Amino acid sequence: MYNASIDSMKPWFIILILMLMSINSFAQSGKPILKDDLLKDKDMFLARFIPMADGQYLHKLYQLPIDDVINRINDFKAALSPQIEQEQALAVRVLKTKDADYYSKNVLSWYMGLYGMDSIGMENLNKIMIEIKGTTDYPKLVDSAIRKAFVKRLNIEERALLTDMVNKDSELNDEALFRRSAAYRKWINDYLMRLRNTKYRADSTLGYEGNDIVKIKIINNEITNTFIKEYLNYETVCTVLKMVKNAAAKEEVYKNFMATTTNPAYKEEVGKIYGNYKRMTSNALSPDFNYTDVNGKPVSLTDLRGKYVYIDVWATWCTPCKAEIPFLTKLEEDYHGKNIYFVSLSVDKEKDKLEWISYVKEHNLQGIQLIADKDFSSEFIKKFNINSIPRFILIDPQGRIISGDAKRPSNPELRKELDALLR
């Protein structure tokens, strides 16, 4: 049983909401196959008891009383019981019971982290993020909007009750369950994050982006099962190489991982990601792309040779991305006629292509508007190690990479850099 405090959970969940799904997990092809095959249709069963739509929790959930939510979770687990009891193999029946338990813990954890969140308050927060970014009052107004977005707070006893339910009878090293339960894998990752924000809070010297480096230490200290430890290390190292900006930290993490891992598939994948990172920092020739614009016309990066190219990787669902659009639009206006193309590359999913087209035209977005062929799985996106947006790329007239993680349009330093290049 684990009793880590979740007092600092709310800030983490607020950050998660503000990101609004701006992180996309990397593909896992070629690695040990992790399944989620124990209980069927858990989301469908849960939707009978918890306010949901299209697999997403509704804001109404976070306004429900605690006792009501706990009763709903118990009813949900009871609804799964016949499916569990039909299992003839005792070992598998035990795994199915645990799968239901951890799935339920995750629902309670999410409810606890976002308890009191108000839909109107969140709409106001998103509006502020998009409309007033860059103003003097922006930090103060965002902080105020976050506070107003949560109209209720848990008291000490309520938080303690939910914390106990999330952590009670939990296990970090169940390899059989890890291989077959996405709910268990999510619980472990969330638990490690809670440790990172509590027990290991003072360990990072890199601020927020050092969290995943601390997570590696936590994994090695807290996980004893070899398979789980190696998988989580691999997963976290990939994130560090893609997300952390500190070059020395990246090199150390890469070196330590390659020296200790025994899995050749992990080594190969981490080696590719590291190679992508090194290419982005060595003025190498950029990978090409060939995508369609908002009118269906094909455009390749090679077509744009002869000018600098500033690429904004974004999506219509990403609030921080949309907050940069006014600054990008001003850049496009101020540098019109200069030796530079401005490209906005959407990673919206194919099923949302019409929504992307509508958004671009409705908001009269300028520059070259493209959509990637396979969202985050597109080769161009993968070769730039992109799993978080917004992301910006700067290419020179010869097609070489100036920066694979360029400054944002809202950063005044970007204009200084462009002015130096275009003078």
NUMARMI-411098 format. One line per 2 residues: number of its first residue (from 1); their letters; for each residue z, x, y of C-alpha. Coordinates in Angstrom, 1 decimal, padded with zeros to 4 digits, always signed. Last residue first. Layout:
REM residues N
NUM	a	Z X Y ~ ...
//
This chain:
REM residues 423
423	rl	-043.4 +019.3 +041.8 ~ -043.4 +017.3 +038.7
421	la	-041.0 +019.2 +036.5 ~ -038.4 +019.9 +039.2
419	dl	-038.6 +016.3 +040.4 ~ -038.2 +015.1 +036.8
417	ek	-035.0 +017.1 +036.4 ~ -033.6 +016.0 +039.7
415	rl	-034.4 +012.4 +038.9 ~ -032.6 +012.7 +035.6
413	ep	-029.5 +014.0 +037.2 ~ -029.0 +010.7 +039.0
411	ns	-028.1 +009.2 +035.6 ~ -029.0 +005.5 +035.5
409	pr	-032.4 +006.3 +034.0 ~ -030.6 +008.0 +031.1
407	ka	-030.7 +011.7 +030.4 ~ -032.8 +012.9 +027.5
405	dg	-031.8 +013.1 +023.9 ~ -034.9 +014.6 +022.2
403	si	-035.4 +016.8 +025.2 ~ -038.3 +018.9 +026.3
401	ir	-040.2 +018.2 +023.1 ~ -043.8 +019.4 +023.1
399	gq	-046.8 +017.2 +023.5 ~ -048.8 +019.5 +025.7
397	pd	-048.0 +017.4 +028.8 ~ -044.2 +017.7 +028.1
395	il	-042.1 +015.1 +026.2 ~ -038.8 +013.6 +027.3
393	if	-036.9 +011.3 +024.9 ~ -034.4 +008.6 +025.8
391	rp	-032.0 +006.6 +023.5 ~ -030.5 +003.2 +024.1
389	is	-029.7 +003.0 +021.3 ~ -028.0 +004.5 +018.3
387	ni	-029.5 +005.5 +015.0 ~ -032.1 +007.9 +016.2
385	nf	-032.4 +011.1 +014.3 ~ -035.7 +012.0 +016.2
383	kk	-037.6 +012.3 +013.0 ~ -036.2 +008.9 +011.9
381	if	-037.5 +007.1 +015.0 ~ -041.0 +008.6 +014.6
379	es	-041.0 +007.8 +010.9 ~ -040.1 +004.1 +011.5
377	sf	-037.0 +003.1 +009.6 ~ -035.1 +002.1 +012.8
375	dk	-037.7 -000.6 +013.6 ~ -040.5 -000.5 +011.0
373	da	-043.7 -000.6 +013.1 ~ -042.1 +000.5 +016.4
371	il	-042.9 -001.8 +019.4 ~ -044.6 -000.6 +022.5
369	qi	-044.5 -001.4 +026.2 ~ -046.3 +001.2 +028.4
367	gq	-044.8 +001.0 +031.9 ~ -043.7 -002.3 +033.5
365	ln	-041.4 -005.1 +032.3 ~ -042.4 -008.4 +033.8
363	he	-039.1 -010.0 +032.7 ~ -040.9 -013.0 +031.0
361	kv	-043.6 -010.7 +029.7 ~ -041.3 -008.2 +028.1
359	ys	-038.9 -010.8 +026.8 ~ -041.7 -013.0 +025.3
357	iw	-043.3 -010.0 +023.5 ~ -039.9 -009.0 +022.1
355	el	-039.2 -012.6 +020.9 ~ -042.6 -012.6 +019.3
353	kd	-041.7 -009.4 +017.5 ~ -038.4 -010.7 +016.2
351	ke	-039.5 -010.9 +012.5 ~ -040.9 -007.3 +012.8
349	kd	-037.4 -006.0 +013.8 ~ -036.7 -004.9 +017.3
347	vs	-037.0 -001.1 +017.6 ~ -038.7 -001.3 +021.0
345	ls	-040.4 +001.7 +022.6 ~ -040.6 +001.7 +026.4
343	vf	-043.0 +004.3 +027.6 ~ -043.1 +005.8 +031.1
341	yi	-046.0 +008.1 +031.6 ~ -045.8 +011.1 +034.0
339	nk	-048.1 +013.1 +036.3 ~ -047.2 +011.1 +039.4
337	gh	-049.1 +008.0 +040.5 ~ -046.0 +005.8 +040.3
335	yd	-042.9 +008.0 +040.3 ~ -040.8 +005.8 +042.6
333	ee	-042.0 +002.5 +040.9 ~ -041.5 +003.8 +037.4
331	lk	-038.1 +005.2 +038.3 ~ -037.1 +001.8 +039.9
329	tl	-038.1 +000.0 +036.7 ~ -036.1 +002.5 +034.6
327	fp	-033.0 +001.8 +036.8 ~ -033.4 -001.9 +036.4
325	ie	-033.9 -001.5 +032.6 ~ -030.8 +000.6 +031.9
323	ak	-028.5 -002.5 +031.5 ~ -031.0 -003.9 +029.1
321	cp	-030.3 -001.0 +026.7 ~ -026.5 -001.4 +027.1
319	tc	-027.0 -005.1 +026.1 ~ -029.0 -004.3 +022.9
317	wt	-030.6 -007.5 +021.4 ~ -033.9 -006.9 +023.1
315	aw	-034.2 -003.4 +021.7 ~ -034.4 +000.1 +023.1
313	vd	-036.0 +003.5 +022.8 ~ -037.0 +004.6 +026.3
311	iy	-039.7 +007.3 +026.2 ~ -040.5 +009.6 +029.1
309	vy	-043.9 +011.2 +028.7 ~ -045.2 +014.1 +030.8
307	kg	-048.9 +014.0 +031.3 ~ -051.9 +015.7 +029.6
305	rl	-051.3 +014.1 +026.2 ~ -050.8 +010.3 +026.3
303	dt	-053.3 +009.5 +023.6 ~ -051.5 +011.9 +021.3
301	ls	-048.4 +009.7 +021.5 ~ -050.5 +006.9 +020.0
299	vp	-051.3 +003.5 +021.4 ~ -052.8 +000.6 +019.5
297	kg	-053.6 -002.6 +021.6 ~ -051.7 -005.8 +020.5
295	nv	-051.0 -007.0 +024.0 ~ -047.4 -005.9 +024.0
293	dt	-048.4 -002.5 +022.8 ~ -049.1 -001.5 +019.2
291	yn	-047.8 +001.7 +017.6 ~ -049.2 +005.0 +016.6
289	fd	-046.6 +007.8 +016.7 ~ -046.7 +011.5 +016.7
287	ps	-044.0 +014.0 +016.0 ~ -043.2 +016.2 +018.9
285	la	-044.4 +019.8 +019.0 ~ -041.4 +022.1 +019.1
283	ns	-039.5 +023.0 +022.3 ~ -036.6 +024.3 +020.1
281	tm	-033.9 +021.8 +020.6 ~ -035.6 +018.7 +019.1
279	rk	-036.8 +020.8 +016.2 ~ -033.3 +021.9 +015.5
277	yn	-032.1 +018.3 +015.3 ~ -034.9 +017.3 +013.0
275	gy	-034.1 +020.2 +010.7 ~ -030.5 +019.1 +010.6
273	ik	-031.6 +015.6 +009.6 ~ -033.8 +017.1 +006.9
271	gv	-031.0 +019.4 +005.6 ~ -028.6 +016.5 +005.5
269	ee	-031.0 +014.6 +003.3 ~ -031.6 +017.6 +001.0
267	ky	-028.0 +018.5 +000.7 ~ -027.0 +014.9 -000.1
265	ap	-029.7 +014.8 -002.8 ~ -028.4 +018.2 -004.2
263	nt	-024.8 +016.9 -004.6 ~ -022.4 +019.8 -004.9
261	tt	-021.1 +019.7 -001.3 ~ -019.0 +022.6 -000.1
259	am	-021.1 +025.2 +001.7 ~ -023.7 +022.7 +003.0
257	fn	-020.9 +020.6 +004.4 ~ -019.1 +023.5 +006.1
255	ky	-022.3 +024.8 +007.7 ~ -023.4 +021.4 +009.0
253	ve	-020.0 +020.6 +010.5 ~ -019.8 +024.0 +012.2
251	ek	-023.4 +023.7 +013.6 ~ -022.8 +020.2 +014.9
249	aa	-019.5 +021.2 +016.6 ~ -021.2 +024.2 +018.2
247	an	-024.1 +022.0 +019.5 ~ -021.8 +019.4 +021.1
245	kv	-024.0 +016.3 +021.5 ~ -022.6 +014.3 +018.6
243	mk	-024.8 +011.4 +017.4 ~ -027.4 +012.4 +014.8
241	lv	-025.7 +015.5 +013.3 ~ -022.4 +013.7 +013.4
239	tc	-023.7 +010.6 +011.8 ~ -025.3 +012.6 +008.9
237	vt	-022.0 +014.4 +008.5 ~ -020.2 +011.0 +008.2
235	ey	-022.4 +009.8 +005.4 ~ -022.2 +013.0 +003.5
233	nl	-018.4 +013.2 +003.9 ~ -018.2 +009.5 +002.8
231	ye	-020.2 +010.3 -000.3 ~ -018.3 +013.4 -001.2
229	ki	-014.9 +011.8 -000.8 ~ -015.9 +008.7 -002.8
227	ft	-017.3 +010.7 -005.7 ~ -014.4 +013.2 -005.8
225	nt	-011.6 +010.7 -005.7 ~ -008.8 +012.2 -003.6
223	ie	-009.4 +010.5 -000.2 ~ -006.7 +011.0 +002.5
221	nn	-006.9 +014.6 +003.6 ~ -010.6 +015.2 +003.1
219	ii	-011.6 +011.9 +004.5 ~ -009.3 +012.3 +007.4
217	ki	-010.7 +015.7 +008.3 ~ -014.3 +014.3 +008.2
215	kv	-013.1 +011.4 +010.4 ~ -012.0 +013.9 +013.0
213	id	-015.6 +015.0 +013.3 ~ -016.6 +011.3 +013.5
211	ng	-014.2 +010.7 +016.4 ~ -015.5 +013.7 +018.4
209	ey	-017.9 +011.6 +020.3 ~ -015.1 +009.7 +021.8
207	gl	-013.3 +012.7 +023.3 ~ -014.4 +016.1 +022.1
205	ts	-011.0 +017.7 +021.4 ~ -010.1 +015.3 +018.6
203	da	-006.9 +015.6 +016.7 ~ -004.5 +013.6 +018.9
201	ry	-005.3 +010.2 +017.3 ~ -005.0 +011.3 +013.7
199	kt	-002.2 +008.9 +012.7 ~ -003.4 +006.2 +015.1
197	nr	-007.0 +005.9 +016.2 ~ -008.4 +008.0 +013.4
195	lr	-006.2 +006.2 +010.9 ~ -007.7 +002.9 +012.1
193	ml	-011.2 +004.4 +011.6 ~ -010.3 +005.4 +008.1
191	yd	-009.2 +001.9 +007.4 ~ -012.4 +000.5 +008.7
189	ni	-014.4 +002.9 +006.5 ~ -012.3 +001.9 +003.5
187	wk	-012.6 -001.8 +004.2 ~ -016.4 -001.5 +004.5
185	ry	-016.7 +000.3 +001.2 ~ -014.5 -002.4 -000.4
183	aa	-016.6 -005.2 +001.0 ~ -019.8 -003.4 -000.1
181	sr	-018.5 -003.6 -003.7 ~ -020.2 -002.0 -006.7
179	rf	-019.9 +001.8 -006.4 ~ -016.7 +001.6 -004.4
177	la	-015.1 -000.7 -007.0 ~ -015.8 +001.7 -009.9
175	ed	-014.6 +004.6 -007.7 ~ -011.2 +003.1 -006.8
173	nl	-009.8 +005.8 -004.6 ~ -008.5 +004.3 -001.4
171	es	-006.4 +001.4 -002.7 ~ -004.9 -001.6 -001.0
169	dk	-002.1 -003.8 -002.2 ~ -001.3 -004.9 +001.4
167	nv	-003.4 -003.4 +004.2 ~ -005.2 -006.4 +005.7
165	md	-002.4 -008.8 +004.9 ~ +000.2 -006.4 +006.4
163	tl	-001.8 -006.0 +009.5 ~ -002.1 -009.7 +009.8
161	la	+001.6 -010.3 +009.7 ~ +002.4 -007.3 +012.0
159	re	-000.1 -008.7 +014.5 ~ +001.5 -012.1 +014.5
157	ei	+005.0 -010.7 +014.8 ~ +004.1 -008.4 +017.7
155	nl	+002.3 -011.2 +019.7 ~ -001.4 -011.7 +019.4
153	rk	-003.2 -012.2 +022.7 ~ -005.2 -015.1 +024.1
151	vf	-008.0 -015.4 +026.8 ~ -009.9 -012.3 +025.8
149	ak	-013.1 -012.1 +027.9 ~ -010.9 -012.0 +031.0
147	ri	-009.6 -008.5 +030.0 ~ -013.1 -007.3 +029.3
145	as	-014.3 -008.7 +032.6 ~ -011.6 -006.8 +034.5
143	dv	-012.5 -003.6 +032.9 ~ -016.2 -004.2 +033.6
141	lk	-015.4 -005.0 +037.3 ~ -013.3 -001.8 +037.7
139	py	-015.9 +000.4 +036.1 ~ -018.8 -001.2 +038.1
137	dt	-017.2 -001.3 +041.5 ~ -019.2 +001.7 +042.9
135	tg	-022.5 +000.3 +041.6 ~ -024.4 +002.0 +038.8
133	ki	-024.4 -001.0 +036.4 ~ -024.2 -004.3 +038.4
131	ei	-026.6 -006.6 +036.6 ~ -026.7 -005.6 +033.0
129	mi	-023.0 -004.8 +032.3 ~ -021.9 -007.7 +034.6
127	kn	-024.0 -010.1 +032.7 ~ -022.7 -008.9 +029.3
125	ln	-019.2 -009.3 +030.6 ~ -019.9 -012.8 +031.8
123	em	-021.4 -013.8 +028.5 ~ -018.3 -012.4 +026.8
121	gi	-016.0 -014.5 +029.0 ~ -018.0 -017.6 +028.3
119	sd	-017.7 -016.9 +024.5 ~ -014.0 -016.3 +024.7
117	mg	-012.3 -013.6 +022.5 ~ -008.7 -014.6 +021.7
115	yl	-008.6 -012.5 +018.5 ~ -011.3 -010.0 +018.3
113	gm	-009.5 -007.3 +016.3 ~ -007.4 -009.7 +014.4
111	yw	-010.4 -011.8 +013.4 ~ -012.3 -008.7 +012.3
109	sl	-009.4 -007.5 +010.2 ~ -008.9 -011.0 +008.7
107	vn	-012.6 -011.2 +007.7 ~ -012.3 -007.6 +006.3
105	ks	-009.2 -008.5 +004.2 ~ -011.1 -011.5 +002.7
103	yy	-014.0 -009.2 +001.6 ~ -011.3 -006.9 +000.2
101	da	-009.7 -009.6 -001.9 ~ -013.0 -011.1 -003.1
99	dk	-014.2 -007.7 -004.3 ~ -010.8 -007.1 -005.9
97	tk	-011.1 -010.2 -008.0 ~ -014.6 -009.3 -008.9
95	lv	-013.4 -005.8 -010.0 ~ -010.7 -007.3 -012.2
93	rv	-013.2 -009.6 -013.8 ~ -015.4 -006.6 -014.4
91	al	-012.7 -004.8 -016.3 ~ -011.8 -008.0 -018.3
89	aq	-015.4 -008.6 -019.5 ~ -015.9 -012.4 -019.9
87	eq	-016.6 -013.3 -016.3 ~ -016.4 -017.1 -015.9
85	ei	-013.0 -016.7 -014.2 ~ -014.5 -014.9 -011.3
83	qp	-017.1 -017.5 -010.5 ~ -014.5 -020.2 -010.9
81	sl	-012.2 -018.3 -008.5 ~ -014.6 -018.1 -005.6
79	aa	-013.6 -021.4 -004.1 ~ -010.0 -020.3 -004.4
77	kf	-010.8 -017.2 -002.3 ~ -012.3 -019.4 +000.4
75	dn	-009.3 -021.7 +000.3 ~ -007.0 -018.7 +000.8
73	ir	-009.2 -017.6 +003.7 ~ -009.0 -021.0 +005.3
71	ni	-005.3 -021.1 +005.0 ~ -005.0 -017.7 +006.7
69	vd	-007.3 -018.9 +009.5 ~ -005.2 -022.0 +010.1
67	di	-002.0 -020.0 +010.1 ~ -003.4 -017.7 +012.7
65	pl	-004.5 -020.4 +015.1 ~ -008.3 -020.6 +015.7
63	qy	-009.6 -019.2 +019.0 ~ -011.2 -016.1 +017.4
61	lk	-013.2 -018.3 +014.9 ~ -014.7 -020.4 +017.7
59	hl	-016.6 -017.3 +018.8 ~ -018.9 -017.8 +015.8
57	yq	-019.0 -015.3 +012.9 ~ -022.4 -014.2 +011.9
55	gd	-024.3 -014.9 +008.7 ~ -026.9 -017.1 +010.3
53	am	-024.1 -019.3 +011.8 ~ -020.4 -019.0 +011.0
51	pi	-017.1 -020.9 +011.7 ~ -015.0 -020.1 +008.6
49	fr	-014.3 -022.4 +005.7 ~ -017.7 -023.5 +004.2
47	al	-019.3 -020.5 +005.8 ~ -017.2 -018.3 +003.5
45	fm	-018.9 -019.7 +000.4 ~ -022.4 -018.9 +001.8
43	dk	-021.3 -015.4 +002.9 ~ -019.9 -014.7 -000.6
41	dk	-023.2 -015.7 -002.1 ~ -022.8 -013.9 -005.5
39	ll	-019.8 -011.9 -006.6 ~ -020.0 -008.5 -008.2
37	dd	-023.4 -007.2 -007.3 ~ -023.0 -005.2 -004.1
35	kl	-024.5 -001.9 -005.2 ~ -024.3 +001.8 -004.3
33	ip	-027.1 +003.8 -005.7 ~ -026.5 +007.6 -005.7
31	kg	-028.7 +009.1 -003.1 ~ -032.6 +009.3 -003.0
29	sq	-032.9 +006.5 -000.4 ~ -029.8 +005.9 +001.7
27	af	-031.4 +004.9 +005.0 ~ -029.4 +005.6 +008.1
25	sn	-027.0 +003.0 +009.6 ~ -028.1 +001.4 +012.8
23	is	-025.9 +001.7 +015.9 ~ -026.6 -000.5 +018.9
21	ml	-025.1 -003.6 +017.2 ~ -023.7 -005.0 +020.4
19	ml	-022.3 -001.7 +021.7 ~ -020.1 -003.7 +023.9
17	il	-018.8 -005.5 +020.8 ~ -017.9 -002.3 +019.1
15	ii	-016.2 -000.9 +022.2 ~ -014.1 -004.1 +022.3
13	fw	-013.4 -003.7 +018.6 ~ -012.1 -000.2 +019.1
11	pk	-010.0 -001.3 +022.1 ~ -008.5 -004.1 +020.0
9	ms	-007.5 -001.9 +017.0 ~ -005.0 +000.3 +018.9
7	di	-002.0 -001.5 +017.7 ~ -003.4 -001.5 +014.2
5	sa	-000.5 +000.5 +012.7 ~ -001.0 +002.1 +009.4
3	ny	+001.0 +000.5 +006.6 ~ -000.9 +001.3 +003.4
1	m	+000.0 +000.0 +000.0
//
